[in-house]
Amino acid sequence: MDWKHHASALAERITDPDSRWRDAVASIPRHTLIPNWWERGPEGWTLHQGEDDPERWAQIAYGSESAVTSVGGHHADYAAPGDHPTGLPTSSATLAALVVKMLRHGHIGDEHDVLDVGTGAGGLTAYLAHRIGSQHVTSVDVDPYLVNTAQLRLAALGLRPEFKAVDATGPLPGEYDRIVSTVGVRPVPVSWLGALRPGGRLVTTIRDTALILTAWRTPDGGAKGVIERDWAGFMGTRHGANYPPGPTDLFKAARENDGEDVTIGRYPVADVRNGWEIWSFLSVSVPGIEYDYEERDGRRIAYMIHPDGSWARAEATRFEPPTVHQGGPQRLWSELESIRTRTLVEGGLPLYGCDATVSPDGMIRLSRGRWSAEVW
């Protein structure tokens, strides 16, 4: 593979000519960090090995998509071709454009000590170490395999940042001028605020949203900043090799039951996760909602569930008003429709660009005009 050609083209595509990240993007052979990955297909998650398909390997490493490298804690690096793991993705190699986006939000200077939360395949760590020097970079992940593997692969590139296998929601190994996270959190871990030096800057996403929070540490031990007019989505933090089992019984109820409330909805069925602002606002307003969506026999079906036992199912063909079934203490689809109506009436939602204040205990308070919300 002519990786230098691919890396140079990637750098030209995702960075400005005067960007301080351009040389890092052009100099890192990203494909060496992603030798194997999982792709979802008709048989479920299927292993792909770069050496078997160099063209696809180049697309994954230097293109515009993220590569899932672990599913349910089953790493692609030591999988067999016939393996088909089940569960949620537990690690990925984030697409380079998104990595650079998060780094830009960090306002990182050459003298700053930076903590990378969520080592993954090590791409962000490599860009950091190349630009500001390995001595200024620490990378942490809850999965020891990811940490050890990234350490070996970056060392082969002449990069030797510090790596630690830790649960990032707990104690952190040092103090830093910048923390850049490629995992979502909710609330902000208290340990992050404690590890930020006075005046330090935090960049992360709020879990189960597409919201990028940037904030400067304040003297009271909290932080103050904004929700950027930008978006990104990452896996949430976890405390072990895998996420806990999902609420399959509630999804079963959403698929099969009639519910106590059957109505005709106002708006066509859509996968709310593709409407990032609406999804994020709903997640802030009613935290804990999970979603599923499918298209079957020309019909669109959306499902929503909540840990309190609430569920909703909406089904329709294309742009027709859906039949909506709801059960449990909350009317989840009704909450979604009220947000969609607000978007039409007000021309948008007050999330992006709103003020964000992080209290010393990690609670995030969002506010814009007369609207406010607390994120726990």
Buried (B, 14 or more C-beta within 10 A) or exposed (E): BEBEEBBBEBBEEBBEEEBBBBBBBBBBBBBBBBBBBBBEEEEEBBBBBBEEEEEBBBBBBBBEEBBBBBBBBBBBBEBEEEBBBEBBBBBBBBBBBBBBBBBBBBEBEEEBBBBBBBBBBBBBBBBBBBBBBBEBBBBBBBBEBBBBBBBEBBEEBEBBBBBBBBBBBEEBEEEBBBBBBBBBBBBBBBBBBEBBEEEBBBBBBBBBBBBBBBBBBBEEBBBBBBBBEBBBBBBBBBEEBBBEEEBEEBBEBBBEEEBEBEBEBBBBBBBBBEBBBBBBBBBBEBBEBBBBBEEEEEBBBBBBBBEEBBBBBBBBEEEBBBBBBBBBEBBBBBBBBBBBEBBEEEEEBBBBEBEBBBBBEBBBBBBBEEEEBBBE
